[in-house]
Amino acid sequence: MECNIRHSADDLKQFEGKSVLEQHDYRAAAITAELEKAGYVPDSFAAVAGRGGLLPSVPSGTYLVDERMLEELRLARRGEHASNLGAFLAQTFAAKAGVHAYVVDPVSVDEWQDCARFSGSILFPRIALCHALNTKAVAKRFAADQGKAYESLRLIVVHMGSGNSISAHLNGRMIDNNTGEDGPFGIDRSGSLPVRLLIAACFRGDFTRKQLEERVFGSGGLYSYLGTRDLMEVERRIEGGDKEAAMVLDAMIYQIAKEAGSMAVVLKGKVDALLLTGGMAHSKLVVCKLRDYLEWLAPVHVYPGEDELRALSEGVFRILNGEEQARSVL
């Protein structure tokens, strides 16, 4: 069974200005109601999995939720994000069932080669953050589909969602990727920005820190140009002759393709396949335009959507079946 519980902006308005963890009881109540409606009781769970939040850098794997992890998320040293709630919600339902809670491939998965950590200034190292859960799951799924070991393949994975994560995979490791602070713009993330203009905006006092972070990480990208986060709406505008919408979408696709090309350089031009995934991979227009840019690099395969629930369950089943050992964050 799969169920999506959506919270509108109006629903979440009560939590404005508060820590994301303040939403725990509200979200837990909504999940409880859906579980009860479906006839599930705590005793029916063998384990509970949640999204991994902004944790310290960790290798790919499945992690036991413990008090050390929860304390790290309370401190939010890497920032506030809704995914920080995942471990707390998982622990709440696991405790009721008397089982363990886990997170799988949190956004802070770091398998980078050392040269990827340099930004250009010793003051500002690059830090690995990306859509690791879906990215790693799709890479492994493709390998299984091909009857090959993930560790034997040289892959580029292009995850396209609210933000875009484009990564290079070698020997079973994600050796480089853009982060939320660089690379192509997405549905509502700005990606790389002109540094001098950003510095000037900070010192003119145009925005508070919170306002500027929101402009970059929640109201940037496609939304900042067109005022919508709905890709289907953008495509309808284009079909209706909206030249601005067409230009902005083409620019985003161009930047995504350019980043994928840079990952081909990371792999020294030897790429077995290029995988397109995430919500935007449902768009035939986006996929077609990306194929035009990228098919010369490697065969392009499409895995639309973010099958993260499946990825979470697969990670936990590997623990329950004794195929892997659960890791600890600290």
N, C-alpha and C positions, 0 to 999 in steps of 0.2 A: 504494500500500500504506500502511496505517496500523496502528500498533502502540502500545499503551499499556503502559508498564512501571511497575508500582505498587510502592512501597516501604512496607512496614508500619512502624509505630512501633518494633517490635522490631528490624527491619532497621537503622533509623537510630539506635538507642540508643547504638551505639558512637561516635557523633559528638557526643553530648551535651556541652555546655560548650565546644565547639570552633567555630571559624569555619566557616560553611557551605561555604567553598571547600575544606575538608578532605574533602568528599564527592566531589570531582571524579573521582579515580581509580576509586572504587567505582561511580559512575554511568556513567562512560565505559566501564568493562568490561561493564556490563549492556547498554549500547547496542551495543557492538561485537559481543557475542554474538548479539543479535537481528538485526543487519545481516548477519552471517555466515550465520545460519540462513536468512535470506531470499535469500541469494545475491548480496548487494551487495558490491562491492569499491570501494576509494577512487577508482579511476580513473573510476567511473561517475558521479561528482558534478560538476555544473557550478558549484555554489555550495553553501554550507551556511548555514542560518538557525537562530538560537537566540532564546529569550525574552530581552527586554531587561530588565535589572534596575533597581535604585535608582540611576540615573544623575542627573547635574545636569539641570535643566529644559531641555527641547529641544522644537523644533517637531515636528509629526507628520512621519513619513518613514521611510525605510530608511537605516540607519547601518552604515558599514563598521566591522568589529571591528578595532581597531588597538591598539598598546601603550598609548596614552593612555587609551583606554576601559578596558582591562584594569586599569591602575593605579588608575583612579578606583574601580573595583569592589573592588579589593584594599583600598583605604582605607576603603570602606564608610561614607563620611561621612553617608550618608542612612539607614544601618542595614543589618542583616543580613537577607537574604531568600533563599529558594531560587532565585528568578529571577536572582539575581546570578551563578549558575553558568552561565546560558544562553550568554553570550558566550564563556566559557572552553571549554565543551564544543564549541560551534560552531567555535571556532578550532582545537581539537585535531583534529577530523575534517577541516576544510578544509586544514590543513597537510599531512595525509597525502595528500590528493588534489591538492595544489598549486593550490588555488583560493581565492577570497576567502570570508570569513565575514561574516555580517550579522546585525543585530537590526532588528526592525521595530516601530515605535510602542511603545517601552518604556513602563513605568508612569509615567515622569516627563514624558510629553508635556504641554506647557504652551502652551495657546492662549488663556488667559484674558483677558478684558477687565480693565483695571486695577482697577476697583472691586471685583472678586471677591477681590482679594488682602488686603483689610482684614478682620481678625478681630474688632476691638473693643479691642485693646491693641497699642500700637506694639512691645511686647516680643515678640509672638507673631504674625508674619504667617502667613496661610494659604499653604500650599504645594501645588501641583497634583500629585497622585498618584492614579491610578485605573486601571481595567482598560482602558487605551487601545486595546490591540491589537484585542480583540473589539469594543469599542464603535465605533471608527472603521470597522472592516470591515463591521459590520452596517449602519451608516448608509449607507455607499457601496453595499452590496448592495441595500438598500431602494431607493435612488435609481435604480440600474440596473434593478431590477424594475419601477419606475414609468416608465422611459424618460425620466428627468429627470437633470439634473446635481445632484450632491450639494451643490454650492455654491449652488444655487437654492432649497434647502429649509430650513425651520425645523422642527427635530426635537427631540424628547426621547427619549433612549435610556436604558432602565432595565436595567442589567446586574445580575443577581442570582446571586451565588455564595456562597463563604465569607464574603466581604464584598460590599457593594452599592455600585455606582457609578452614580449618576443624573446625566445630563449634558444640557446645552442646546447645540444646534448651530445656528449661523447663518453664512451665507456661507462654508461649508466649514470652519468652525473650531468647536472645542469650547470655547465661551466661558465656561463655568462648570460645575462639578460638585462634589459632595461628595467628601471625601477619606476615607482610612481613619481619620481622627481625628474626623470629624463625620458627621452624617447618620444614616440608619436603621441599626439593628443587623441583622446578618446571621446566617449559620449559626454562625460562631464569632468574629465581630468585634462589639465593643460599640457602635460608632458614638458618637454624642454622649453624654456622661455629665454628671451634676450636678457642677459644678466644685468647689463647696465640700466635698462629700463625698469627692471624689477627693483634694483637698488634705489633708483630715483623715486619710485612710487613709495617705497618704505620711508624714505627720509623726508618726503614732502608731507607725510602724514595723511595721505589720501584715505588710508584704511587703518583700522586697528589690526593687530596681529591675527585675531580670530577671523575678522572679515576677509583679510587677504588669503589666509589659509583656505577659507571656504571658496573664494573666487578661483583658487588654483586647483583644489582637490575635490570640489563638489559642484561648482558652478562654472567650470572652465570648459575647454574643448568645444564640441559641437554645440552644446547648450549655450555657451557664451556668444556664439555667432548667430544662432538661429532661434534661441529661446525655447527649445524643446529637447527632451531626452528620448523621444520616441523616434527610432530610426524609420519605422514604417511611415510616420507622418512626414519625415524628410523625403522619403521616396515618393509619397503622394504629391508633395510640393514640386518635386522635380518633374514628375509626369505631367503636372499642370503648367509646366513652363517656367518654374522659378529658377532663374539662372544663378542667383546667389546660393541657394540650397545646393545646386549641382556643383558649384565651385568649392564650397566648404567640404562637401562629402568627398569630392575628388582629392582635395588637399589632405584630408585625413587618411584616405587610402594610399596616397602617395607617400606619406610619412611612415605608415605601417610597412609598406613595401621596402622603403629605404632602410628601415631598421632590420627587416628580415635579411636584406642584402648584406648588412654589416655582420650579421650572425654567420652568413656564409663565409665571410672572411675569417671569422673566429675559427671555423672548421676547415680553413685553408682550402676552400672550394670543393671539398669532398663531402657532398651531402646526399644521403640515401633517400630522404623524403622530406617534404615540407608539409606540416599538418596545420590546418586552419580549424580553430575551435572557438568556443565562447558564443554568447548570444548573437553577435553580429554575423556569425558564420551561417545563420539561417537565411541571410539576405542573398538572393541570387545575384543581385546587382553588385554587391560588395565582393562576393566570391569571384564573379566573372572578371571584374576589374583587377583583382589581385592576381588571378591566373595570368592575365596579360603581362603583368610585371614580373612574375616569379617562376613561371613554368620552365623557363630556360635553365633555372638553377637546379631543379630536381622535380620529380613527380609530386604533384600536389594532391593531398587527400583531405577530405572535409569531414570533421566530427562536430556538427553543429550543437550548440547549447553548452551548458555547464552541468555535466552529470556528476555533481559533487556528492550527492547522497550515495550514489553507487561507489564513488571513490572512497568515501568514509567507511562504508560497510565492508568494502574489500580490504581496507587496511586493518580493520578490527578483526575480520575473519582470519586474516593471516596470523594474528596473535592467538585467537581462540583455537585455531587448528595446529598451533605449535610450529608454524612455518617461520615465524619471526619472534624476537623478544621485544617486549615493549620497552621503549626508551624513557629516560628521565631528562627533562629540560636542563636541570642544573646538577 
